């Protein structure tokens, strides 16, 4: 099933928009994509199945657990997004 998208309007100060535009330019992306990514990263809660798949992938890596927090975060982000 195809994802359905809706347009929303967000009112921000001119100064904040300029800051976001600068960040978008630095990251070589659009302002729209910058905002969509930020909102998704902050509020897109994944399903339990996706979280379990990420944990299983982490368990199967055989990596040293010394840096487990950063490794887990990376694998979860790759699995979920």
N, C-alpha and C positions, 0 to 999 in steps of 0.2 A: 504494500500500500504506500502510495506516495505521501511524502510529508506535505502538509498544508501550511502555508505561511500567511501571516497577517501583518499589516503595517500598523505601527504605533507612532504616536507623536510624544516626544519628550522635550520639555522646555528646560534649557540650561542657560546659564549666563554666557555672555559673549566671551568673557575672559576664560571660562572653563572650556568652551568650545575651541578656542585658540590653543589651549594647552593640549587638548585631545588631538587636534589636528597636527600639532607638532609631534606628538608621540606616534601617531599613525604614519606620518611622513618618515620618521626615524625607523619605524618597523617595516616600512615599504608596504603599507596596506591602506585600505580605505578607512575613513572615519566610521562608516557603517560597520565594517567588518571588525574593527577594533572594539566597538561597543558590543556587538553581538558576541564576540569571543569573551569579553570581560563578564558579561551577564551569564553566559553559559558556564564559564569556569566557576563563578560564584554561586549560582543557583540551580544548575542542572544536576539534580540528584538522580543517580543511576538506579536501575532496578537491582534487587537483591541478587538476581542471577548474574548480572554483569560484575557486581562486587565479588561474588564467589568465584567467578572465572578469573578475575584479576588475582585473587588470593591463591588460587590453584596454580596459576602461571608463576607466581612468585615462589611458591613452595617447590616447584619443579626446576627452578633455575640452578640450584646447587651453588649459589653465590655465597661468599663470605657475608655473614650477618653484621659485620662491623658497621657498614653504612646502610643498614636495612631501611631506615626511614626514607632516605632519598631514593633508594632503589624501589621501594614499595610505591612511593608516590609516582615515580616515572612509569612503572608497569601499570598501575591503576589508570593513570591518564591515558596511556596507549590503548588499554583494553576498553575503556569506557568511551573514548572519543574517536 
